[in-house]
Amino acid sequence: MEHKKTKMKRKLLYILIAIIIIAGIVVGCTAKFRFSLAYDDANRIEVYIGKEYTKEDIKAIAKEVFGTEDVLIQKIEFFNDSVSITVRESNDEQINNLVTKVNEKYGTSLTKDDLTMTEIPHYRGRDIMANYFVPIAISAVIVIAYEIVRFRKLGAVKIGLKLIIWPLIIEALYLSILAITRLPISYYTLPLGIVLAVISLIVITYKNEKRLVEYKRQSR
């Protein structure tokens, strides 16, 4: 009876995972993934202030001018007198307002022509993942080969398939959740996805170790 309940719970879990992944595929194909400002279409505005500033002050000015919390502030030079402000979009009125606010704050006499503005295209998801693909592929091949050899008594094909399929399912589930919840892909979401895949491998290895111990016990 207990075994039947466990089997039923497992089936329900698999169904739930399948529904989430299908929903994620639909959302990903229609609404696309949402990217953080560092990876999305953006406007970068470089300002030479000519004197020291704080990133907090510049960020406060940018938020007020562009009316958004989604602002990326970066120092450009070692001397802390130039700053880069990245926002998703900007117009002439906002740029003029930015110049006015910076002049008021730092006593400068900047004009719009003193600013350098650059349009930054968004990164494609596959281009971002390209940086991770080779090391992940090499690590995966080594791990799978090792575990197939170590747990061959439990069925080499079965072990290999689990090590390939489950991390892929976990990654698909993770990406689906990102797509459905509209959480942006950023510096942190991609490494987190890798961590989840590693955790799934650790869990599978732990279960295989237990099964191998039980197999050896029964063999004796």
Secondary structure, 3 states (H helix, E strand, C coil): CHHHHHHHHHHHHHHHHHHHHHHHHHHHHHCCCCECCCCCCEEEEEEECCCCCCHHHHHHHHHHHHCCCCCEEEECCCCCCEEEEEECCCCHHHHHHHHHHHHHHHCCCCCHHHCEEEEECCCCHHHHHHHHHHHHHHHHHHHHHHHHHHCHHHCHHHHHHHHHHHHHHHHHHHHHHHHHHCCCECCCHHHHHHHHHHHHHHHHHHHHHHHHHHHHHHHC
